[in-house]
Amino acid sequence: MAKDEIKKLLDNSKRVLQQDYDHFEKTIKDDLATFKKKTLDKI
């Protein structure tokens, strides 16, 4: 493989990982907000 191909694959992998991380982070924050709301509603 040429250096350009490797660099392109690496950049693509970084982008995908960043998107996955952002989605994971959003999901955790939403779950936490939901948990807090449910907990406060029970009190």
N, C-alpha and C positions, 0 to 999 in steps of 0.2 A: 504494500500500500504506500501511496505517496504521502508525504508530510501533509499536504493539503487535505487529503481524505481523512487522515487521522485527526487533524485539527477540526474539521467539519463535524466528525462524529463526536469528538470531545465537547464541542460547543453545543451540539444537539443534546447530548447527555446532560450537560449542565443546565440547559433550559428545562428539560423534562424534570430533572430533580428539583429545580426551584419551583416549578409549577406544583409538583407533588407536595413539597414542603409547605407552600402557601395554602394549598387545599387542606392539608392536615392541620395546620395552625388554625385556619378558619373553623374547621370542624370541631376542634378542641374548644375554642372560644365559645362557639355556639352551644356546645354541650354544657360547658360550665355555666353560661348564662341561663340555660334552661333549668339546670340543677338548682341554681341560686333561686330562680323564680319559684320553682316547685317547693323548695325548702321554706321560703318566706310565706308562701300561700298556706302551708301547713301550720305555721306558727300563729 
